[in-house]
Amino acid sequence: MIEFFTTIGTVDQIYTVVDYYTYIKGLEYLICVGFFCVFPMFYRYIHGGDEKK
């Protein structure tokens, strides 16, 4: 687990297309998880004012 935290933020040399695809896929999953966590809060913020009327 400590190795995971030490590798965050480092720039590694990517030699093959498979390594590049794996790296991009991991970033895509992180972006999707962030979106799925932030969107419900944003939706409640936008539509939260309707209940007060």
C-alpha distance matrix in Angstrom:
0.0 3.8 5.4 5.3 6.9 9.1 10.3 11.5 15.2 15.8 18.8 18.7 21.9 22.4 24.9 25.6 26.4 23.9 21.0 22.7 23.1 19.5 18.5 21.3 20.5 17.0 18.6 21.3 19.2 17.7 21.3 22.6 20.2 21.2 24.8 24.8 23.6 26.1 29.1 30.0 30.1 32.2 34.5 35.1 35.9 38.3 40.0 39.8 43.1 45.1 44.8 46.5 49.7
3.8 0.0 3.8 5.3 5.3 6.4 8.8 10.4 13.7 14.1 17.4 17.7 21.1 22.2 24.8 26.1 27.2 25.1 21.9 23.3 24.3 20.9 19.4 22.3 22.1 18.5 19.7 22.8 21.1 19.2 22.6 24.3 22.1 22.6 26.3 26.7 25.3 27.3 30.6 31.7 31.4 33.3 35.9 36.5 36.9 39.4 41.4 41.0 44.2 46.5 46.3 47.7 50.9
5.4 3.8 0.0 3.8 5.5 5.1 6.2 8.9 12.1 11.7 14.6 14.3 17.5 18.7 21.2 22.5 23.8 21.8 18.5 20.1 21.4 18.1 16.6 19.8 20.0 16.6 17.9 21.2 19.9 18.4 21.8 23.7 22.0 22.6 26.2 26.9 25.9 27.9 30.9 32.4 32.4 34.0 36.5 37.5 37.9 40.1 42.2 42.2 45.4 47.5 47.6 49.1 52.2
5.3 5.3 3.8 0.0 3.8 5.5 5.4 6.6 10.3 10.8 13.6 13.8 17.1 17.8 20.6 21.5 22.3 20.2 17.0 18.2 19.1 15.8 14.1 16.9 16.9 13.3 14.5 17.7 16.3 14.6 18.0 19.9 18.2 18.9 22.4 23.1 22.2 24.2 27.2 28.8 28.8 30.3 32.8 33.9 34.4 36.5 38.6 38.7 41.9 44.0 44.1 45.7 48.8
6.9 5.3 5.5 3.8 0.0 3.8 5.5 5.4 8.8 10.1 13.5 14.7 18.3 19.5 22.6 23.9 24.6 22.9 19.6 20.2 21.3 18.3 16.0 18.5 18.8 15.2 15.5 18.8 17.6 15.2 18.2 20.5 18.6 18.5 22.2 23.2 21.8 23.3 26.6 28.2 27.7 29.2 32.1 32.9 33.0 35.3 37.6 37.5 40.5 42.8 43.0 44.3 47.4
9.1 6.4 5.1 5.5 3.8 0.0 3.8 5.6 8.0 8.1 11.6 12.6 16.2 18.0 21.1 22.9 24.1 22.8 19.1 19.9 21.6 18.9 16.4 19.2 20.1 16.7 17.0 20.6 19.9 17.6 20.5 23.1 21.6 21.4 25.0 26.2 25.0 26.3 29.6 31.4 30.9 32.1 35.1 36.1 36.0 38.2 40.6 40.6 43.5 45.9 46.2 47.5 50.5
10.3 8.8 6.2 5.4 5.5 3.8 0.0 3.8 6.2 5.6 8.6 9.3 12.9 14.4 17.5 19.2 20.3 19.1 15.4 16.1 17.9 15.3 12.8 15.7 16.8 13.7 14.0 17.7 17.4 15.5 18.3 21.0 20.0 20.0 23.4 24.9 24.1 25.5 28.4 30.6 30.4 31.3 34.1 35.5 35.5 37.4 39.9 40.2 43.1 45.3 45.9 47.3 50.2
11.5 10.4 8.9 6.6 5.4 5.6 3.8 0.0 3.8 5.6 8.7 10.5 14.2 15.4 18.9 20.3 20.8 19.7 16.2 16.1 17.6 15.2 12.2 14.4 15.6 12.3 11.8 15.4 15.2 12.8 15.3 18.2 17.2 16.7 20.1 21.8 20.9 22.0 25.0 27.2 26.9 27.7 30.6 32.0 31.8 33.7 36.3 36.6 39.4 41.8 42.4 43.8 46.6
15.2 13.7 12.1 10.3 8.8 8.0 6.2 3.8 0.0 3.8 6.6 9.5 13.1 14.7 18.3 20.1 20.6 20.2 16.7 15.9 17.9 16.2 12.7 14.3 16.3 13.6 12.2 15.9 16.5 14.0 15.6 19.0 18.5 17.6 20.6 22.9 22.1 22.5 25.4 28.0 27.5 27.8 30.9 32.5 31.9 33.6 36.5 36.9 39.5 41.9 42.9 44.1 46.8
15.8 14.1 11.7 10.8 10.1 8.1 5.6 5.6 3.8 0.0 3.8 6.3 10.0 12.2 15.6 17.9 19.0 18.8 15.1 14.7 17.3 15.7 12.4 14.7 17.0 14.6 13.8 17.5 18.4 16.4 18.2 21.5 21.3 20.7 23.6 25.8 25.4 25.9 28.7 31.4 31.0 31.3 34.3 36.0 35.5 37.1 39.9 40.5 43.1 45.5 46.4 47.7 50.4
18.8 17.4 14.6 13.6 13.5 11.6 8.6 8.7 6.6 3.8 0.0 3.8 6.8 9.2 12.7 15.1 16.2 16.7 13.1 12.3 15.3 14.5 11.1 13.2 16.1 14.4 13.5 17.1 18.6 17.2 18.5 21.8 22.3 21.8 24.3 26.7 26.7 27.1 29.5 32.5 32.4 32.3 35.2 37.2 36.7 37.9 40.8 41.7 44.2 46.5 47.7 49.1 51.5
18.7 17.7 14.3 13.8 14.7 12.6 9.3 10.5 9.5 6.3 3.8 0.0 3.8 6.2 9.5 12.1 13.8 14.1 10.5 10.5 13.8 12.9 10.2 13.0 15.7 14.4 14.3 17.7 19.1 18.3 20.0 22.9 23.5 23.6 26.0 28.2 28.5 29.3 31.5 34.4 34.6 34.7 37.3 39.5 39.2 40.4 43.1 44.1 46.8 48.9 50.0 51.6 54.0
21.9 21.1 17.5 17.1 18.3 16.2 12.9 14.2 13.1 10.0 6.8 3.8 0.0 3.8 6.3 9.5 11.7 12.8 9.6 9.5 13.3 13.2 11.2 13.6 16.5 16.0 16.1 19.1 20.9 20.6 22.0 24.8 25.8 26.0 28.1 30.4 31.0 31.8 33.7 36.7 37.2 37.0 39.5 41.9 41.7 42.6 45.3 46.6 49.1 51.1 52.4 54.1 56.4
22.4 22.2 18.7 17.8 19.5 18.0 14.4 15.4 14.7 12.2 9.2 6.2 3.8 0.0 3.8 6.0 8.0 9.1 6.2 6.1 9.9 10.2 8.9 11.2 13.9 14.1 14.6 17.1 19.0 19.4 20.7 23.1 24.4 25.1 26.8 28.9 30.0 30.9 32.5 35.5 36.3 36.2 38.3 40.9 41.0 41.6 44.2 45.7 48.4 50.1 51.4 53.4 55.5
24.9 24.8 21.2 20.6 22.6 21.1 17.5 18.9 18.3 15.6 12.7 9.5 6.3 3.8 0.0 3.8 7.1 8.6 6.9 7.8 11.1 11.9 11.6 13.8 16.0 16.8 17.7 19.8 21.6 22.5 23.8 25.9 27.4 28.3 29.9 31.8 33.2 34.1 35.6 38.6 39.6 39.4 41.4 44.1 44.3 44.8 47.3 48.9 51.6 53.1 54.6 56.6 58.7
25.6 26.1 22.5 21.5 23.9 22.9 19.2 20.3 20.1 17.9 15.1 12.1 9.5 6.0 3.8 0.0 3.8 5.4 5.3 6.4 8.7 10.0 10.9 12.6 14.3 15.7 17.0 18.5 20.3 21.7 23.0 24.6 26.3 27.6 28.9 30.6 32.3 33.5 34.6 37.5 38.9 38.6 40.3 43.1 43.6 44.0 46.2 48.0 50.8 52.1 53.5 55.8 57.7
26.4 27.2 23.8 22.3 24.6 24.1 20.3 20.8 20.6 19.0 16.2 13.8 11.7 8.0 7.1 3.8 0.0 3.8 5.4 5.0 6.0 8.5 9.8 10.4 12.0 14.1 15.3 16.1 18.2 20.0 20.9 22.2 24.3 25.7 26.6 28.3 30.3 31.4 32.1 35.1 36.7 36.3 37.8 40.7 41.3 41.4 43.6 45.6 48.3 49.4 51.0 53.3 55.1
23.9 25.1 21.8 20.2 22.9 22.8 19.1 19.7 20.2 18.8 16.7 14.1 12.8 9.1 8.6 5.4 3.8 0.0 3.8 5.4 5.1 6.1 8.6 9.9 10.3 12.2 14.3 15.1 16.4 18.5 19.9 20.8 22.6 24.4 25.5 26.8 28.7 30.2 31.1 33.8 35.5 35.5 36.8 39.6 40.5 40.8 42.8 44.6 47.5 48.6 49.9 52.3 54.3
21.0 21.9 18.5 17.0 19.6 19.1 15.4 16.2 16.7 15.1 13.1 10.5 9.6 6.2 6.9 5.3 5.4 3.8 0.0 3.8 5.5 5.1 6.2 8.7 9.8 10.7 12.5 14.2 15.5 16.9 18.6 20.1 21.4 23.0 24.5 26.0 27.5 28.9 30.2 33.0 34.3 34.4 36.1 38.7 39.3 39.9 42.1 43.7 46.6 48.0 49.2 51.4 53.6
22.7 23.3 20.1 18.2 20.2 19.9 16.1 16.1 15.9 14.7 12.3 10.5 9.5 6.1 7.8 6.4 5.0 5.4 3.8 0.0 3.8 5.4 5.1 6.2 8.5 10.0 10.8 12.2 14.3 15.6 16.6 18.4 20.2 21.3 22.6 24.4 26.1 27.1 28.2 31.2 32.5 32.2 34.0 36.8 37.2 37.6 39.9 41.6 44.4 45.8 47.2 49.4 51.4
23.1 24.3 21.4 19.1 21.3 21.6 17.9 17.6 17.9 17.3 15.3 13.8 13.3 9.9 11.1 8.7 6.0 5.1 5.5 3.8 0.0 3.8 5.4 5.1 5.9 8.5 9.9 10.3 12.2 14.3 15.2 16.2 18.3 19.9 20.8 22.3 24.3 25.6 26.3 29.2 30.9 30.6 32.0 34.9 35.6 35.9 37.9 39.8 42.7 43.8 45.2 47.6 49.5
19.5 20.9 18.1 15.8 18.3 18.9 15.3 15.2 16.2 15.7 14.5 12.9 13.2 10.2 11.9 10.0 8.5 6.1 5.1 5.4 3.8 0.0 3.8 5.5 5.1 6.2 8.7 9.8 10.6 12.6 14.3 15.3 16.7 18.6 20.0 21.1 22.9 24.5 25.6 28.2 29.8 30.0 31.5 34.1 34.9 35.6 37.5 39.1 42.2 43.4 44.4 46.8 49.0
18.5 19.4 16.6 14.1 16.0 16.4 12.8 12.2 12.7 12.4 11.1 10.2 11.2 8.9 11.6 10.9 9.8 8.6 6.2 5.1 5.4 3.8 0.0 3.8 5.5 5.2 6.4 8.7 10.1 11.0 12.6 14.5 15.7 16.9 18.6 20.3 21.6 22.9 24.4 27.2 28.3 28.4 30.3 32.8 33.3 34.0 36.3 37.8 40.7 42.1 43.3 45.5 47.7
21.3 22.3 19.8 16.9 18.5 19.2 15.7 14.4 14.3 14.7 13.2 13.0 13.6 11.2 13.8 12.6 10.4 9.9 8.7 6.2 5.1 5.5 3.8 0.0 3.8 5.4 5.1 6.1 8.7 9.9 10.5 12.3 14.3 15.3 16.4 18.3 20.1 21.0 22.0 25.1 26.4 26.1 27.8 30.6 31.0 31.4 33.7 35.5 38.2 39.6 41.0 43.2 45.2
20.5 22.1 20.0 16.9 18.8 20.1 16.8 15.6 16.3 17.0 16.1 15.7 16.5 13.9 16.0 14.3 12.0 10.3 9.8 8.5 5.9 5.1 5.5 3.8 0.0 3.8 5.4 5.0 6.3 8.7 9.8 10.5 12.4 14.3 15.2 16.5 18.5 20.0 20.8 23.5 25.2 25.2 26.6 29.3 30.2 30.7 32.6 34.3 37.3 38.4 39.6 42.0 44.1
17.0 18.5 16.6 13.3 15.2 16.7 13.7 12.3 13.6 14.6 14.4 14.4 16.0 14.1 16.8 15.7 14.1 12.2 10.7 10.0 8.5 6.2 5.2 5.4 3.8 0.0 3.8 5.4 5.2 6.4 8.8 10.0 10.8 12.5 14.4 15.5 16.9 18.6 20.0 22.5 23.9 24.3 26.0 28.4 29.2 30.1 32.1 33.4 36.5 37.9 38.8 41.1 43.4
18.6 19.7 17.9 14.5 15.5 17.0 14.0 11.8 12.2 13.8 13.5 14.3 16.1 14.6 17.7 17.0 15.3 14.3 12.5 10.8 9.9 8.7 6.4 5.1 5.4 3.8 0.0 3.8 5.4 5.1 6.2 8.7 10.0 10.6 12.3 14.3 15.5 16.5 18.1 20.9 21.9 22.0 24.0 26.5 26.9 27.7 30.0 31.4 34.3 35.8 37.0 39.1 41.3
21.3 22.8 21.2 17.7 18.8 20.6 17.7 15.4 15.9 17.5 17.1 17.7 19.1 17.1 19.8 18.5 16.1 15.1 14.2 12.2 10.3 9.8 8.7 6.1 5.0 5.4 3.8 0.0 3.8 5.4 5.1 6.2 8.7 9.9 10.5 12.3 14.3 15.3 16.1 19.0 20.6 20.4 21.9 24.7 25.4 25.8 27.9 29.6 32.5 33.7 35.0 37.3 39.4
19.2 21.1 19.9 16.3 17.6 19.9 17.4 15.2 16.5 18.4 18.6 19.1 20.9 19.0 21.6 20.3 18.2 16.4 15.5 14.3 12.2 10.6 10.1 8.7 6.3 5.2 5.4 3.8 0.0 3.8 5.4 5.1 6.2 8.6 9.8 10.5 12.4 14.3 15.3 17.6 19.3 19.8 21.2 23.6 24.7 25.5 27.3 28.7 31.9 33.0 33.9 36.4 38.6
17.7 19.2 18.4 14.6 15.2 17.6 15.5 12.8 14.0 16.4 17.2 18.3 20.6 19.4 22.5 21.7 20.0 18.5 16.9 15.6 14.3 12.6 11.0 9.9 8.7 6.4 5.1 5.4 3.8 0.0 3.8 5.4 5.2 6.2 8.6 10.0 10.7 12.3 14.1 16.6 17.6 18.2 20.1 22.3 23.0 24.2 26.2 27.3 30.4 32.0 32.8 34.9 37.4
21.3 22.6 21.8 18.0 18.2 20.5 18.3 15.3 15.6 18.2 18.5 20.0 22.0 20.7 23.8 23.0 20.9 19.9 18.6 16.6 15.2 14.3 12.6 10.5 9.8 8.8 6.2 5.1 5.4 3.8 0.0 3.8 5.5 5.1 6.1 8.7 10.0 10.5 11.8 14.9 15.9 15.8 17.7 20.3 20.7 21.5 23.7 25.2 28.1 29.6 30.8 32.9 35.1
22.6 24.3 23.7 19.9 20.5 23.1 21.0 18.2 19.0 21.5 21.8 22.9 24.8 23.1 25.9 24.6 22.2 20.8 20.1 18.4 16.2 15.3 14.5 12.3 10.5 10.0 8.7 6.2 5.1 5.4 3.8 0.0 3.8 5.4 5.0 6.1 8.6 9.9 10.4 13.0 14.9 15.0 16.2 18.8 19.9 20.6 22.3 23.9 27.0 28.1 29.1 31.6 33.7
20.2 22.1 22.0 18.2 18.6 21.6 20.0 17.2 18.5 21.3 22.3 23.5 25.8 24.4 27.4 26.3 24.3 22.6 21.4 20.2 18.3 16.7 15.7 14.3 12.4 10.8 10.0 8.7 6.2 5.2 5.5 3.8 0.0 3.8 5.4 5.1 6.2 8.7 10.1 11.9 13.5 14.6 16.0 17.9 19.2 20.5 22.0 23.1 26.4 27.7 28.3 30.6 33.1
21.2 22.6 22.6 18.9 18.5 21.4 20.0 16.7 17.6 20.7 21.8 23.6 26.0 25.1 28.3 27.6 25.7 24.4 23.0 21.3 19.9 18.6 16.9 15.3 14.3 12.5 10.6 9.9 8.6 6.2 5.1 5.4 3.8 0.0 3.8 5.5 5.2 6.1 8.4 10.8 11.5 12.2 14.3 16.2 16.8 18.3 20.3 21.2 24.3 26.0 26.8 28.8 31.3
24.8 26.3 26.2 22.4 22.2 25.0 23.4 20.1 20.6 23.6 24.3 26.0 28.1 26.8 29.9 28.9 26.6 25.5 24.5 22.6 20.8 20.0 18.6 16.4 15.2 14.4 12.3 10.5 9.8 8.6 6.1 5.0 5.4 3.8 0.0 3.8 5.4 5.2 5.7 8.8 10.2 10.1 11.7 14.2 15.0 15.8 17.7 19.2 22.2 23.6 24.7 26.9 29.1
24.8 26.7 26.9 23.1 23.2 26.2 24.9 21.8 22.9 25.8 26.7 28.2 30.4 28.9 31.8 30.6 28.3 26.8 26.0 24.4 22.3 21.1 20.3 18.3 16.5 15.5 14.3 12.3 10.5 10.0 8.7 6.1 5.1 5.5 3.8 0.0 3.8 5.7 5.6 7.2 9.5 10.4 11.2 13.3 15.0 15.9 17.2 18.4 21.8 22.8 23.5 26.0 28.3
23.6 25.3 25.9 22.2 21.8 25.0 24.1 20.9 22.1 25.4 26.7 28.5 31.0 30.0 33.2 32.3 30.3 28.7 27.5 26.1 24.3 22.9 21.6 20.1 18.5 16.9 15.5 14.3 12.4 10.7 10.0 8.6 6.2 5.2 5.4 3.8 0.0 3.8 5.9 6.6 7.5 9.4 11.0 12.2 13.5 15.4 16.7 17.2 20.7 22.2 22.5 24.7 27.3
26.1 27.3 27.9 24.2 23.3 26.3 25.5 22.0 22.5 25.9 27.1 29.3 31.8 30.9 34.1 33.5 31.4 30.2 28.9 27.1 25.6 24.5 22.9 21.0 20.0 18.6 16.5 15.3 14.3 12.3 10.5 9.9 8.7 6.1 5.2 5.7 3.8 0.0 3.8 5.8 5.5 6.3 8.7 10.3 10.8 12.4 14.5 15.1 18.2 20.0 20.8 22.7 25.2
29.1 30.6 30.9 27.2 26.6 29.6 28.4 25.0 25.4 28.7 29.5 31.5 33.7 32.5 35.6 34.6 32.1 31.1 30.2 28.2 26.3 25.6 24.4 22.0 20.8 20.0 18.1 16.1 15.3 14.1 11.8 10.4 10.1 8.4 5.7 5.6 5.9 3.8 0.0 3.9 5.4 5.0 6.0 8.6 9.7 10.4 12.1 13.5 16.6 17.9 19.0 21.3 23.4
30.0 31.7 32.4 28.8 28.2 31.4 30.6 27.2 28.0 31.4 32.5 34.4 36.7 35.5 38.6 37.5 35.1 33.8 33.0 31.2 29.2 28.2 27.2 25.1 23.5 22.5 20.9 19.0 17.6 16.6 14.9 13.0 11.9 10.8 8.8 7.2 6.6 5.8 3.9 0.0 3.8 5.4 5.0 6.2 8.6 9.9 10.5 11.3 14.9 15.9 16.4 18.8 21.2
30.1 31.4 32.4 28.8 27.7 30.9 30.4 26.9 27.5 31.0 32.4 34.6 37.2 36.3 39.6 38.9 36.7 35.5 34.3 32.5 30.9 29.8 28.3 26.4 25.2 23.9 21.9 20.6 19.3 17.6 15.9 14.9 13.5 11.5 10.2 9.5 7.5 5.5 5.4 3.8 0.0 3.8 5.4 5.2 6.2 8.7 10.1 10.0 13.3 15.2 15.6 17.4 20.1
32.2 33.3 34.0 30.3 29.2 32.1 31.3 27.7 27.8 31.3 32.3 34.7 37.0 36.2 39.4 38.6 36.3 35.5 34.4 32.2 30.6 30.0 28.4 26.1 25.2 24.3 22.0 20.4 19.8 18.2 15.8 15.0 14.6 12.2 10.1 10.4 9.4 6.3 5.0 5.4 3.8 0.0 3.8 5.5 5.0 6.2 8.6 9.6 12.3 14.2 15.5 17.2 19.4
34.5 35.9 36.5 32.8 32.1 35.1 34.1 30.6 30.9 34.3 35.2 37.3 39.5 38.3 41.4 40.3 37.8 36.8 36.1 34.0 32.0 31.5 30.3 27.8 26.6 26.0 24.0 21.9 21.2 20.1 17.7 16.2 16.0 14.3 11.7 11.2 11.0 8.7 6.0 5.0 5.4 3.8 0.0 3.8 5.4 5.2 6.1 8.0 10.9 11.9 13.3 15.6 17.5
35.1 36.5 37.5 33.9 32.9 36.1 35.5 32.0 32.5 36.0 37.2 39.5 41.9 40.9 44.1 43.1 40.7 39.6 38.7 36.8 34.9 34.1 32.8 30.6 29.3 28.4 26.5 24.7 23.6 22.3 20.3 18.8 17.9 16.2 14.2 13.3 12.2 10.3 8.6 6.2 5.2 5.5 3.8 0.0 3.8 5.5 5.2 5.2 8.7 10.1 10.6 12.8 15.2
35.9 36.9 37.9 34.4 33.0 36.0 35.5 31.8 31.9 35.5 36.7 39.2 41.7 41.0 44.3 43.6 41.3 40.5 39.3 37.2 35.6 34.9 33.3 31.0 30.2 29.2 26.9 25.4 24.7 23.0 20.7 19.9 19.2 16.8 15.0 15.0 13.5 10.8 9.7 8.6 6.2 5.0 5.4 3.8 0.0 3.8 5.7 5.2 7.6 10.2 11.3 12.5 14.9
38.3 39.4 40.1 36.5 35.3 38.2 37.4 33.7 33.6 37.1 37.9 40.4 42.6 41.6 44.8 44.0 41.4 40.8 39.9 37.6 35.9 35.6 34.0 31.4 30.7 30.1 27.7 25.8 25.5 24.2 21.5 20.6 20.5 18.3 15.8 15.9 15.4 12.4 10.4 9.9 8.7 6.2 5.2 5.5 3.8 0.0 3.8 5.7 7.1 8.8 11.1 12.6 14.0
40.0 41.4 42.2 38.6 37.6 40.6 39.9 36.3 36.5 39.9 40.8 43.1 45.3 44.2 47.3 46.2 43.6 42.8 42.1 39.9 37.9 37.5 36.3 33.7 32.6 32.1 30.0 27.9 27.3 26.2 23.7 22.3 22.0 20.3 17.7 17.2 16.7 14.5 12.1 10.5 10.1 8.6 6.1 5.2 5.7 3.8 0.0 3.8 5.6 5.9 8.0 10.3 11.6
39.8 41.0 42.2 38.7 37.5 40.6 40.2 36.6 36.9 40.5 41.7 44.1 46.6 45.7 48.9 48.0 45.6 44.6 43.7 41.6 39.8 39.1 37.8 35.5 34.3 33.4 31.4 29.6 28.7 27.3 25.2 23.9 23.1 21.2 19.2 18.4 17.2 15.1 13.5 11.3 10.0 9.6 8.0 5.2 5.2 5.7 3.8 0.0 3.8 5.5 6.1 7.7 10.1
43.1 44.2 45.4 41.9 40.5 43.5 43.1 39.4 39.5 43.1 44.2 46.8 49.1 48.4 51.6 50.8 48.3 47.5 46.6 44.4 42.7 42.2 40.7 38.2 37.3 36.5 34.3 32.5 31.9 30.4 28.1 27.0 26.4 24.3 22.2 21.8 20.7 18.2 16.6 14.9 13.3 12.3 10.9 8.7 7.6 7.1 5.6 3.8 0.0 3.8 5.6 5.7 7.3
45.1 46.5 47.5 44.0 42.8 45.9 45.3 41.8 41.9 45.5 46.5 48.9 51.1 50.1 53.1 52.1 49.4 48.6 48.0 45.8 43.8 43.4 42.1 39.6 38.4 37.9 35.8 33.7 33.0 32.0 29.6 28.1 27.7 26.0 23.6 22.8 22.2 20.0 17.9 15.9 15.2 14.2 11.9 10.1 10.2 8.8 5.9 5.5 3.8 0.0 3.8 5.6 5.8
44.8 46.3 47.6 44.1 43.0 46.2 45.9 42.4 42.9 46.4 47.7 50.0 52.4 51.4 54.6 53.5 51.0 49.9 49.2 47.2 45.2 44.4 43.3 41.0 39.6 38.8 37.0 35.0 33.9 32.8 30.8 29.1 28.3 26.8 24.7 23.5 22.5 20.8 19.0 16.4 15.6 15.5 13.3 10.6 11.3 11.1 8.0 6.1 5.6 3.8 0.0 3.8 5.6
46.5 47.7 49.1 45.7 44.3 47.5 47.3 43.8 44.1 47.7 49.1 51.6 54.1 53.4 56.6 55.8 53.3 52.3 51.4 49.4 47.6 46.8 45.5 43.2 42.0 41.1 39.1 37.3 36.4 34.9 32.9 31.6 30.6 28.8 26.9 26.0 24.7 22.7 21.3 18.8 17.4 17.2 15.6 12.8 12.5 12.6 10.3 7.7 5.7 5.6 3.8 0.0 3.8
49.7 50.9 52.2 48.8 47.4 50.5 50.2 46.6 46.8 50.4 51.5 54.0 56.4 55.5 58.7 57.7 55.1 54.3 53.6 51.4 49.5 49.0 47.7 45.2 44.1 43.4 41.3 39.4 38.6 37.4 35.1 33.7 33.1 31.3 29.1 28.3 27.3 25.2 23.4 21.2 20.1 19.4 17.5 15.2 14.9 14.0 11.6 10.1 7.3 5.8 5.6 3.8 0.0
